[in-house]
């Protein structure tokens, strides 16, 4: 099995067996909704923070296997991290998808499987949907907000 095949299997596993997919999270601090009208992907993300740490994060939505699997991976990668670290990890994922190499490979976990998406610019926004929702949720939390809606074009 090639590395590309292994990565495809990891992505499909997260799509078929999503982690932390839920339409609700008890005691969440922030709820954000992101959508990509170009492909129709929709994602709701709920974030609960305790002691400036990602205590829990869940997502729900409809979209392609790339967007939903990436959101699943993101929830596993950031839970338990302080907000600044989760924000930094999000930036590392974004840079990887823009072809700037892998930083913090161990922390990204299954997220490294998405590095091949950089070869398909039209799919980059799909893979980033959940991660950008997290970034928005962290910003919204820091600004004292609870709800936020973003449409990406």
Secondary structure, DSSP 8 states (H G I E B T S, - for coil): --HHHHHHHHHHHHHHT-SSB-S--TT-SEEEEEEETTTTEEEEEEEEEETTEEEEEEEEEE--HHHHHHHHHHHHHHTTSBHHHHHHHHHHHHHHHTTS--SSHHHHGGGGGGGGGGG-HHHHHHHHHHHHHHHHHHHHHHTT--EEEEEE-
